[in-house]
Amino acid sequence: MGRPKRPKGPARPKRTFTAEFKAEAVALLERRQAAGETLAAVARELELSPDQLRAWERQRRGPGGSPGVGESEAEELTRLRRENEILRQEREFLKKATAFFAKESR
């Protein structure tokens, strides 16, 4: 047999959640699970479906179940990589300039 049908009623408007809310919900879930509470209980308290909260938890953990990188950390990582590349290019330029001026002074 199929799933039981939900009673017809006013449709719940689609909700959107900020990255900050998702991160706080997952952090709350982790604290509560450490204290022995279930995912379903935390989801019910936050008025979320357990599947949604579980999906956010997976996103935060990343592939392989290890803790992932948050969005702000990902942005910082991108910025630092870009900055690192610029510094690398500047260093190469300075090496070449030093070699050029060292030749000129001989």
Legacy VTK file of the C-alpha trace (Angstrom):
# vtk DataFile Version 3.0
C-alpha trace
ASCII
DATASET POLYDATA
POINTS 106 float
0.000 0.000 0.000
1.004 3.618 -0.430
1.582 6.323 2.104
-1.379 7.585 4.065
-2.737 10.780 2.597
-2.375 13.971 4.572
-5.587 15.735 5.425
-6.388 18.595 3.087
-5.942 21.950 4.675
-4.238 25.229 4.025
-0.813 24.601 2.526
2.063 25.626 4.721
4.113 28.331 3.006
7.601 27.272 1.992
10.086 28.457 4.580
13.644 29.506 3.890
16.413 29.351 6.444
19.632 31.303 6.703
22.985 29.564 6.834
23.350 30.869 10.383
20.060 29.253 11.463
21.083 25.943 9.888
24.466 26.023 11.645
22.854 26.837 14.987
20.262 24.078 14.530
22.983 21.501 13.822
25.053 22.738 16.786
21.971 22.401 19.007
21.391 18.920 17.624
24.958 17.889 18.438
24.707 19.216 22.004
21.366 17.535 22.598
22.469 14.223 21.080
25.493 14.264 23.403
22.970 14.538 26.243
21.014 11.559 24.872
18.187 13.340 23.043
17.036 12.112 19.628
17.202 13.924 16.313
13.426 13.660 15.995
12.894 15.413 19.336
15.203 18.279 18.393
13.564 18.606 14.957
10.113 18.679 16.555
11.230 21.418 18.953
12.559 23.510 16.039
9.420 22.754 13.986
11.491 21.055 11.280
11.210 17.687 9.646
13.773 15.193 10.910
14.900 14.648 7.306
15.657 18.346 6.867
17.694 18.544 10.056
19.531 15.337 9.115
20.363 16.836 5.681
21.804 19.967 7.306
23.854 17.767 9.626
25.246 15.838 6.639
26.076 19.084 4.832
27.996 20.338 7.845
29.865 17.061 8.286
30.819 16.857 4.629
31.742 13.701 2.737
32.897 10.773 4.842
31.141 12.001 7.983
33.994 14.199 9.143
33.247 17.763 10.219
32.976 19.949 7.158
33.769 23.552 6.549
31.103 26.174 7.225
30.195 28.687 4.576
32.073 31.577 6.174
35.126 29.344 6.558
34.840 28.315 2.899
34.742 31.978 1.859
37.796 32.696 4.000
39.608 29.713 2.509
38.890 30.986 -1.009
40.124 34.468 -0.079
43.301 33.098 1.505
44.055 30.904 -1.527
43.644 33.903 -3.821
45.910 35.994 -1.581
48.453 33.173 -1.453
48.579 33.023 -5.262
49.138 36.791 -5.495
51.971 36.582 -2.972
53.515 33.694 -4.906
53.432 35.749 -8.117
54.953 38.772 -6.372
57.759 36.612 -4.964
58.544 35.199 -8.426
58.618 38.720 -9.869
61.000 39.897 -7.149
63.302 36.922 -7.783
63.464 37.789 -11.474
63.993 41.483 -10.756
66.807 40.673 -8.316
68.478 38.421 -10.889
68.124 41.107 -13.588
69.658 43.869 -11.438
72.408 41.548 -10.211
73.414 40.954 -13.872
73.313 44.681 -14.635
75.640 45.570 -11.779
78.434 43.214 -12.925
LINES 1 107
106 0 1 2 3 4 5 6 7 8 9 10 11 12 13 14 15 16 17 18 19 20 21 22 23 24 25 26 27 28 29 30 31 32 33 34 35 36 37 38 39 40 41 42 43 44 45 46 47 48 49 50 51 52 53 54 55 56 57 58 59 60 61 62 63 64 65 66 67 68 69 70 71 72 73 74 75 76 77 78 79 80 81 82 83 84 85 86 87 88 89 90 91 92 93 94 95 96 97 98 99 100 101 102 103 104 105
